[in-house]
Structures are given as structure tokens and as C-alpha cells.
């Protein structure tokens, strides 16, 4: 069993990786430092958005799944519903016209 890292550590590492790729990102909701869930909102600055949530596949491996996608206002509403349900939720907004979020890179599913 691999040790689990804290939510805050993962968020800081993710933001650092985005900075290295010159992709702007912001923490829009700060959750529980130790065990808060993390959502990533990808905003391509065209009026649309996607929200990704960490989850598990059938083999128990961590993955990223699309929680919501479509008009940015609709994605924001879905994120708002999640945040009301889970006040310990972290939300990171990534702004990239090329739709890069880096969640598919090694190490970010941990």
C-alpha cells in the first residue's frame, strides 16, 4: 500500500507543475488540508468549462473523471452543488485556451 499524501501537498505540487508549463491556475476554494477532495475546473476562456473529480477505477487505481462539462455557468453550478455537499472541497481553476490540464501526466493521479 502506497502512503497517501495530503490534499494540500497535492494541490501545491499540481500548481507548481502547471506553473512550469506556463498554465495559469488558481485555488478558488480551499478545502481540508489533510483529506479534502479536489476538483479541477478547466476554463479554456471561451464560455465553456469542464470539471474533473478524483475517483477510482475498477482496479482501485486513482483516476480523474469528468464531473461536469458544457457552458461555464453550468459547470460552476455543478461545482457549487458539490461544494455545498462537501465544504472541505478544494477547487482549482486552470485557465488554458489549448485545454491543457496536465491531469493525465504521471504522478497526478496519486
Sine and cosine of phi, psi and omega as CSV:
sin_phi,cos_phi,sin_psi,cos_psi,sin_omega,cos_omega
0.00,0.00,0.79,-0.61,0.00,-1.00
-0.99,0.12,0.59,-0.81,0.01,-1.00
-0.92,0.40,0.56,-0.83,0.01,-1.00
-1.00,-0.01,0.66,-0.75,0.07,-1.00
-1.00,-0.06,0.35,-0.94,-0.02,-1.00
-0.96,0.29,0.38,-0.93,0.03,-1.00
-0.87,0.49,-0.70,0.72,-0.03,-1.00
-0.89,0.45,-0.65,0.76,0.04,-1.00
-0.88,0.47,-0.71,0.70,0.01,-1.00
-0.88,0.48,-0.71,0.71,0.00,-1.00
-0.86,0.50,-0.72,0.69,-0.01,-1.00
-0.90,0.44,-0.65,0.76,0.04,-1.00
-0.91,0.41,-0.65,0.76,0.03,-1.00
-0.90,0.45,-0.73,0.69,0.02,-1.00
-0.88,0.48,-0.62,0.78,0.03,-1.00
-0.90,0.43,-0.66,0.75,0.02,-1.00
-0.90,0.43,-0.64,0.76,0.05,-1.00
-0.90,0.44,-0.67,0.75,0.03,-1.00
-0.87,0.50,-0.65,0.76,0.02,-1.00
-0.88,0.48,-0.50,0.86,0.01,-1.00
-1.00,-0.06,0.13,0.99,-0.03,-1.00
0.84,0.55,0.67,0.74,0.06,-1.00
-0.93,-0.36,0.89,-0.45,0.01,-1.00
-0.92,0.40,0.66,-0.75,0.04,-1.00
-0.46,-0.89,0.48,-0.87,-0.08,-1.00
-0.62,-0.79,0.59,-0.80,0.15,-0.99
-0.99,0.11,0.90,-0.44,-0.02,-1.00
-0.98,-0.18,-0.26,0.97,0.11,-0.99
-0.53,-0.85,0.83,-0.56,-0.01,-1.00
-0.99,-0.11,0.86,-0.52,-0.03,-1.00
-0.99,-0.13,-0.31,-0.95,0.03,-1.00
-0.90,0.44,0.77,-0.64,-0.08,-1.00
-0.90,0.44,-0.51,0.86,-0.09,-1.00
-1.00,-0.02,-0.79,0.62,-0.19,-0.98
-0.76,-0.65,0.29,0.96,-0.02,-1.00
-0.91,0.40,0.58,-0.82,0.10,-1.00
-0.95,0.32,0.37,-0.93,-0.04,-1.00
-0.81,-0.58,0.76,-0.65,0.17,-0.99
-0.90,-0.43,0.60,-0.80,0.08,-1.00
-0.87,-0.49,0.83,-0.55,0.07,-1.00
-0.98,-0.19,0.84,-0.54,0.08,-1.00
-0.99,-0.14,0.88,-0.47,-0.02,-1.00
-0.90,-0.43,0.96,-0.27,0.02,-1.00
-0.99,0.12,0.17,0.98,0.08,-1.00
0.89,0.46,0.55,0.83,0.04,-1.00
-0.81,-0.59,0.26,0.97,-0.01,-1.00
1.00,-0.06,-0.08,1.00,0.05,-1.00
-0.91,-0.41,0.14,-0.99,0.03,-1.00
-0.28,-0.96,0.24,-0.97,0.15,-0.99
-0.72,-0.69,0.56,-0.83,0.10,-0.99
-0.87,-0.50,0.77,-0.64,-0.01,-1.00
-0.92,-0.39,0.65,-0.76,0.04,-1.00
-0.84,-0.54,0.60,-0.80,0.08,-1.00
-0.97,0.24,0.66,-0.75,0.03,-1.00
-0.50,-0.87,-0.32,-0.95,-0.02,-1.00
-0.78,-0.63,0.58,-0.81,0.11,-0.99
-1.00,0.05,-0.07,-1.00,-0.06,-1.00
-0.91,0.40,-0.34,0.94,0.03,-1.00
-1.00,-0.04,0.06,1.00,0.01,-1.00
1.00,0.07,0.14,0.99,0.03,-1.00
-1.00,0.09,0.58,-0.81,0.03,-1.00
-0.94,0.33,0.65,-0.76,0.02,-1.00
-0.63,-0.78,0.14,-0.99,0.13,-0.99
-0.92,-0.39,0.78,-0.63,0.03,-1.00
-0.86,-0.51,0.44,-0.90,0.03,-1.00
-0.98,0.21,0.88,-0.48,0.05,-1.00
-0.99,0.12,-0.66,0.75,-0.02,-1.00
-0.39,-0.92,0.49,-0.87,0.10,-1.00
-0.43,-0.90,0.45,-0.89,-0.01,-1.00
0.68,-0.73,-0.60,-0.80,0.03,-1.00
-0.88,0.48,0.62,-0.78,-0.06,-1.00
-0.84,0.54,-0.64,0.77,0.00,-1.00
-0.88,0.47,-0.61,0.79,0.02,-1.00
-0.93,0.36,-0.64,0.77,0.03,-1.00
-0.92,0.40,-0.66,0.75,0.05,-1.00
-0.87,0.49,-0.62,0.78,0.03,-1.00
-0.90,0.43,-0.66,0.75,0.03,-1.00
-0.90,0.43,-0.66,0.75,0.05,-1.00
-0.90,0.43,-0.65,0.76,0.04,-1.00
-0.87,0.49,-0.66,0.75,0.04,-1.00
-0.89,0.45,-0.68,0.73,0.04,-1.00
-0.89,0.46,-0.66,0.75,-0.03,-1.00
-0.92,0.38,-0.60,0.80,0.07,-1.00
-0.92,0.40,-0.58,0.81,0.03,-1.00
-0.95,0.30,-0.59,0.81,-0.07,-1.00
-0.74,-0.68,1.00,-0.01,-0.04,-1.00
-0.92,0.39,-0.20,0.98,0.04,-1.00
-1.00,0.02,0.18,0.98,-0.07,-1.00
-0.96,0.27,0.72,-0.70,0.17,-0.99
-1.00,-0.03,0.65,-0.76,0.11,-0.99
-0.78,-0.63,0.82,-0.57,0.04,-1.00
-0.91,-0.42,0.78,-0.62,0.06,-1.00
-0.97,-0.25,0.83,-0.56,0.02,-1.00
-0.95,-0.30,0.80,-0.60,0.00,-1.00
-0.93,-0.36,0.93,-0.36,-0.01,-1.00
-0.44,-0.90,0.88,-0.48,-0.01,-1.00
-0.91,0.42,-0.40,0.92,0.00,-1.00
-1.00,0.02,0.13,0.99,0.05,-1.00
0.90,0.44,0.47,0.88,0.04,-1.00
-1.00,0.06,0.72,-0.70,0.07,-1.00
-0.76,-0.66,-0.27,0.96,0.05,-1.00
0.92,0.39,0.11,0.99,-0.03,-1.00
-0.92,0.39,-0.29,0.96,0.01,-1.00
-1.00,0.03,0.02,1.00,0.01,-1.00
-0.99,0.13,0.45,-0.89,0.03,-1.00
-0.82,0.58,0.65,-0.76,0.08,-1.00
1.00,-0.04,-0.29,0.96,-0.05,-1.00
-1.00,-0.03,-0.06,1.00,0.08,-1.00
-1.00,-0.04,-0.05,1.00,-0.01,-1.00
-0.95,0.30,0.00,0.00,0.00,0.00
